[in-house]
Amino acid sequence: MKPLLKPFPIETERSHVVRKSLVFGLFVFLFLLIFQPFGLSEIESGIWLYCLGYGAITTLCMLVFRFLGEVVFPSYFQEQTWTVGREIIATMINIFLIAGGNLLFSVWMGFFALTPALFILFLFFTLAIAIFPVALGAALKQSSLDRAHRRGSAEINENIEGRAVHREVGQIRLSDDDGNQSLSVDTDGLIFLESADNYVKAYFRKGDEVKSVIFRGALSRMEEELPTPPFLRCHRSYIVNVSAVGKVSGNARGYELSFPHTHKRIPVARRRIEVFNQQVNR
């Protein structure tokens, strides 16, 4: 079971999800058009339109699954909990949806009569076309990103261990939207901020302890009030004090940050890794 629990990167940018779906649809279109398997070679004219239809349905099924899935099961599609096992499950569901969509398209075009046995046949066809590129692509992606992020985190940890201890000058004052709750703390004492619905939880150091206080408000507003550096929006739910990072761990999903005197591990979104590297190594 351990291989299934390995971290795996999930696409969080909607534009990337759309692009990936279009690429898979294009692959199906070209594969069917070039090789004309499953009896497509018997079509006398307009075969490219039929192949285009199958490709379009493939793209549509992938988009519906992802975007509707995020609405119905928001806790399942979380970047920090996505694993190889979840990727496999998502891929299998996609294959079932694509098989069903292409089956209905074939019935609508008058190629077949709808039967349970026909669905099994289409499922087999879909698996035969998709299983190799999907499995190979996932394995290569997981391995490549895992190695890259582990190597990057090791280099950062060397810099963290060798850097001189310094204090960030100044004070930070945070307050909620209504001004009823506020916090004043030294710049180097504010460790990170975490967004939770309409609230922000600020973690700060007090001696050798880490305390927290909750504000009503948006993380984006507080981001505008914090100096950069040392603060960085490393994830849609977190702002961290880069100078307070104690250790960086790397896996296929990206980086995870650890801080002294707290067990909290904070993810760095893949699109923020480059700017994080620049700031932590400055």
C-alpha positions as CSV (number, residue, x, y, z in Angstrom):
1,M,0.0,0.0,0.0
2,K,2.9,2.4,0.5
3,P,3.4,3.2,-3.2
4,L,-0.3,4.3,-3.3
5,L,0.2,6.7,-0.4
6,K,3.1,8.5,-2.0
7,P,2.5,12.3,-2.6
8,F,1.4,13.1,-6.1
9,P,1.0,16.5,-7.7
10,I,-2.5,17.6,-8.6
11,E,-3.2,20.4,-11.1
12,T,-4.6,23.3,-9.1
13,E,-4.7,25.9,-11.9
14,R,-7.9,25.8,-13.9
15,S,-6.0,26.7,-17.1
16,H,-3.7,23.7,-16.6
17,V,-6.7,21.4,-16.1
18,V,-8.3,22.7,-19.3
19,R,-5.1,22.4,-21.2
20,K,-4.5,18.8,-20.0
21,S,-8.1,17.8,-21.0
22,L,-7.6,19.3,-24.4
23,V,-4.3,17.5,-24.9
24,F,-6.0,14.1,-24.0
25,G,-8.9,14.9,-26.4
26,L,-6.4,15.7,-29.2
27,F,-4.5,12.5,-28.5
28,V,-7.7,10.5,-28.8
29,F,-8.6,12.3,-32.0
30,L,-5.2,11.8,-33.7
31,F,-4.9,8.1,-32.5
32,L,-8.3,7.2,-34.0
33,L,-7.8,9.2,-37.1
34,I,-4.3,7.7,-37.8
35,F,-4.9,4.1,-36.8
36,Q,-8.6,3.8,-37.3
37,P,-9.1,0.9,-34.9
38,F,-12.4,-0.8,-33.7
39,G,-14.0,-0.7,-37.1
40,L,-13.5,3.0,-37.9
41,S,-11.7,2.0,-41.1
42,E,-15.0,0.9,-42.6
43,I,-16.4,4.4,-42.5
44,E,-16.3,5.6,-46.1
45,S,-16.3,9.4,-45.7
46,G,-16.1,12.0,-43.0
47,I,-14.1,9.9,-40.6
48,W,-12.3,12.9,-39.2
49,L,-15.6,14.3,-37.9
50,Y,-16.4,11.1,-36.0
51,C,-12.8,11.0,-34.6
52,L,-13.2,14.7,-33.6
53,G,-16.4,13.8,-31.8
54,Y,-14.8,11.1,-29.7
55,G,-11.9,13.5,-28.9
56,A,-14.3,16.3,-27.9
57,I,-16.3,13.9,-25.6
58,T,-13.0,12.8,-24.0
59,T,-12.2,16.5,-23.2
60,L,-15.7,17.2,-22.0
61,C,-15.8,14.2,-19.6
62,M,-12.5,15.1,-18.1
63,L,-13.6,18.7,-17.5
64,V,-16.9,17.7,-16.0
65,F,-15.3,15.2,-13.7
66,R,-12.8,17.6,-12.3
67,F,-14.8,20.8,-12.0
68,L,-18.0,19.1,-10.8
69,G,-16.0,16.9,-8.5
70,E,-14.4,19.9,-6.8
71,V,-17.9,21.3,-6.1
72,V,-19.4,18.1,-4.9
73,F,-16.4,16.7,-3.1
74,P,-14.2,19.7,-2.2
75,S,-12.3,18.0,0.6
76,Y,-11.2,15.2,-1.8
77,F,-9.5,17.4,-4.3
78,Q,-6.9,18.9,-2.0
79,E,-3.3,19.5,-3.1
80,Q,-1.8,18.6,0.3
81,T,-3.5,15.2,0.5
82,W,-3.4,14.1,-3.1
83,T,-1.5,10.8,-3.5
84,V,-0.7,8.2,-6.2
85,G,-3.7,6.2,-5.0
86,R,-6.1,9.2,-5.5
87,E,-4.6,9.9,-8.9
88,I,-5.3,6.2,-9.9
89,I,-8.9,6.4,-8.6
90,A,-9.5,9.7,-10.5
91,T,-8.0,8.2,-13.6
92,M,-10.3,5.2,-13.4
93,I,-13.4,7.3,-12.9
94,N,-12.3,9.4,-15.9
95,I,-12.0,6.3,-18.0
96,F,-15.5,5.1,-17.0
97,L,-17.0,8.5,-17.9
98,I,-15.1,8.7,-21.2
99,A,-16.2,5.2,-22.1
100,G,-19.8,6.0,-21.2
101,G,-19.7,9.3,-23.2
102,N,-18.2,7.7,-26.3
103,L,-20.7,4.8,-26.1
104,L,-23.7,7.3,-26.0
105,F,-22.1,9.2,-28.9
106,S,-21.7,5.9,-30.9
107,V,-25.3,5.0,-30.2
108,W,-26.5,8.5,-31.2
109,M,-24.6,8.2,-34.5
110,G,-26.3,4.9,-35.2
111,F,-23.2,2.7,-35.0
112,F,-24.5,0.4,-32.3
113,A,-27.6,-0.5,-30.2
114,L,-27.3,0.3,-26.5
115,T,-26.6,-2.8,-24.4
116,P,-24.7,-3.6,-21.1
117,A,-22.2,-5.7,-23.1
118,L,-21.5,-2.8,-25.3
119,F,-20.5,-0.6,-22.4
120,I,-18.0,-3.3,-21.3
121,L,-16.6,-3.3,-24.8
122,F,-16.2,0.5,-24.9
123,L,-14.6,0.4,-21.5
124,F,-12.1,-2.1,-22.8
125,F,-11.5,0.2,-25.9
126,T,-10.9,3.2,-23.7
127,L,-8.6,1.4,-21.3
128,A,-6.6,0.0,-24.3
129,I,-6.1,3.5,-25.7
130,A,-5.5,5.4,-22.4
131,I,-3.8,3.1,-20.0
132,F,-0.3,3.3,-21.4
133,P,0.1,7.0,-21.9
134,V,-1.6,7.7,-18.6
135,A,0.4,5.2,-16.5
136,L,3.7,6.1,-18.1
137,G,3.1,9.8,-17.8
138,A,2.0,9.6,-14.2
139,A,5.0,7.5,-13.2
140,L,7.5,9.8,-15.0
141,K,6.0,12.9,-13.5
142,Q,5.9,11.6,-10.0
143,S,9.5,10.4,-10.1
144,S,10.9,13.5,-11.8
145,L,9.2,16.0,-9.5
146,D,10.0,13.9,-6.4
147,R,13.7,14.0,-7.3
148,A,13.7,17.6,-8.2
149,H,12.0,18.8,-5.1
150,R,14.0,16.6,-2.8
151,R,17.2,17.9,-4.3
152,G,16.0,21.5,-4.1
153,S,14.9,21.1,-0.4
154,A,18.3,19.6,0.5
155,E,20.1,22.7,-1.0
156,I,17.8,25.0,0.9
157,N,18.3,23.2,4.2
158,E,22.1,23.6,3.8
159,N,21.6,27.3,3.4
160,I,19.3,27.4,6.4
161,E,21.8,25.6,8.6
162,G,24.6,27.8,7.5
163,R,22.9,31.2,7.6
164,A,23.7,33.6,10.4
165,V,20.9,34.3,12.9
166,H,19.5,37.7,12.4
167,R,16.5,39.7,13.5
168,E,14.0,41.3,11.2
169,V,13.7,44.9,12.3
170,G,10.4,46.5,13.0
171,Q,6.9,45.6,14.2
172,I,3.8,44.1,12.6
173,R,0.3,45.1,13.6
174,L,-2.6,42.9,12.4
175,S,-6.3,43.6,13.0
176,D,-9.6,42.1,11.9
177,D,-12.1,43.8,9.6
178,D,-14.0,45.3,12.4
179,G,-11.0,46.5,14.4
180,N,-12.1,44.6,17.4
181,Q,-9.1,42.2,17.5
182,S,-5.5,43.2,17.0
183,L,-2.0,41.9,17.4
184,S,1.3,43.7,17.6
185,V,4.4,41.6,17.3
186,D,8.0,41.9,16.3
187,T,8.5,41.2,12.6
188,D,10.7,38.1,13.3
189,G,8.1,36.9,15.9
190,L,5.3,36.5,13.4
191,I,5.8,33.0,11.9
192,F,2.9,32.4,9.5
193,L,-0.8,33.1,8.8
194,E,-3.4,30.5,7.9
195,S,-6.7,31.1,6.1
196,A,-9.8,29.3,7.2
197,D,-13.0,30.3,5.5
198,N,-13.6,33.9,6.5
199,Y,-11.0,33.9,9.2
200,V,-7.2,34.1,9.5
201,K,-5.2,32.4,12.2
202,A,-1.9,34.1,13.0
203,Y,0.9,32.1,14.6
204,F,3.6,34.1,16.5
205,R,6.4,33.3,18.8
206,K,6.4,34.3,22.4
207,G,9.6,33.1,24.1
208,D,10.0,29.4,23.2
209,E,6.3,28.9,22.7
210,V,4.1,29.4,19.6
211,K,0.8,31.2,20.2
212,S,-2.0,31.9,17.9
213,V,-4.8,34.4,17.5
214,I,-7.8,34.4,15.1
215,F,-9.0,37.3,13.1
216,R,-12.1,37.8,11.0
217,G,-11.0,38.9,7.6
218,A,-9.3,37.8,4.3
219,L,-5.8,36.6,4.0
220,S,-5.4,38.7,0.8
221,R,-5.9,41.9,2.8
222,M,-3.3,41.0,5.4
223,E,-0.9,40.0,2.6
224,E,-1.0,43.7,1.4
225,E,0.0,44.9,4.9
226,L,3.0,42.6,5.4
227,P,6.5,43.5,4.1
228,T,8.0,41.3,1.3
229,P,10.6,40.0,2.2
230,P,10.5,38.3,4.7
231,F,6.8,37.4,4.2
232,L,5.6,35.4,1.3
233,R,2.3,34.0,0.1
234,C,3.5,30.5,-0.5
235,H,0.0,28.9,-0.9
236,R,-3.5,30.2,-1.3
237,S,-4.1,29.4,2.4
238,Y,-0.8,30.5,3.9
239,I,1.6,33.4,4.3
240,V,4.9,32.5,5.9
241,N,7.8,34.4,7.3
242,V,10.6,32.9,5.2
243,S,13.3,33.8,7.7
244,A,11.5,31.7,10.3
245,V,11.5,28.5,8.3
246,G,13.4,25.7,10.2
247,K,13.4,22.9,7.6
248,V,12.1,22.3,4.1
249,S,11.0,18.8,3.0
250,G,10.5,17.9,-0.7
251,N,8.2,15.4,-2.5
252,A,6.4,15.1,-5.8
253,R,3.8,17.7,-4.7
254,G,6.4,20.3,-3.9
255,Y,7.9,21.7,-0.7
256,E,6.6,21.4,2.9
257,L,7.8,23.9,5.5
258,S,8.5,23.2,9.1
259,F,9.0,25.7,11.9
260,P,10.7,25.5,15.3
261,H,8.3,24.8,18.3
262,T,5.4,23.8,16.1
263,H,4.3,20.6,14.4
264,K,2.5,22.4,11.6
265,R,3.7,21.6,8.1
266,I,2.9,24.1,5.4
267,P,2.8,23.4,1.7
268,V,4.4,25.6,-1.0
269,A,2.3,25.6,-4.1
270,R,4.3,24.5,-7.2
271,R,3.8,27.8,-8.9
272,R,5.3,29.6,-5.9
273,I,8.4,27.4,-5.6
274,E,10.7,29.5,-7.8
275,V,9.9,32.8,-5.9
276,F,10.2,30.9,-2.6
277,N,13.7,29.6,-3.6
278,Q,14.8,33.2,-4.5
279,Q,13.6,34.6,-1.2
280,V,14.9,31.8,1.1
281,N,18.3,31.9,-0.6
282,R,18.7,35.6,-0.7
